[in-house]
Each structure stands twice: as structure tokens, then as C-alpha cells.
Amino acid sequence: GNKVEDFGVGFYTKYGDGGVDLSPIADLLKTEVFSLASHLGVVDSILDAKPT
């Protein structure tokens, strides 16, 4: 999907991705996350990395 749907659906690995008290980017679209990362100066090698 285009959003981080795990936060809305509730499928987590115990103490994994869902083990947070606050997730300020959970409701952002992926394009918004990349725009924010670029604005914050995240290096291109990270922005261009293939997902694993």
C-alpha cells in the first residue's frame, strides 16, 4: 500500500515495528515520507536504497 498500513491494521512482531509509544510518520503517504527525508537532508544512498 501507499501508507504504513501495519499501524492501522495492528499486525506486529512482538517488540518489533509496533513496539513504539509514538509514531509521528505512521499516517503519512510514502511520497510524504520521502519528501520529509529529503527536506531533512537524508543522503541519496538511503533514499534510493531498495526495500528489503
N, C-alpha and C positions, 0 to 999 in steps of 0.2 A: 504494500500500500504506500501511500504518499505521506502518511503520518506514522508516528511511532505507536502503532495500534496496541502493542502489548500493555501500555499503561491504561488504556480504556477497557480492554478485554480481561486482563488480570491473569494471563499466563506467564508465570515467572519460574525461574530456577531459584530454589530457596537460597537466600543470601547472595543471589546473582544480580541481574539487571534490576529487579524490583526491590532490592534491599536499600531503598532510599527514603528519606523523610520528605524531601523536596525535589521536584524535577521541573525546573523552570522552562525547559525547552520541549516538554512532552507534548504540548498542544500545537507546536509549530509544524508547518509543512517542511519537507526535506529541502525545498528550494530556499525557504526562510532560514533554515539552519546553516546552509552553505553561504548565504548572503551575510549572516551574522559572523560566521567564522572568517570570511574574507575581510569584513569590516574590522574584526579584532586582530587581523594580521597573521592568521594561521597560514603556515607555509604551504605552497602549492603541492609539494610532495605528499602532504597529508590530505589536502582537498581532493587530489587526483587519485588517491590510493583506491584500488579495487576493494569492494567489500569482501569480508571473509565469513 
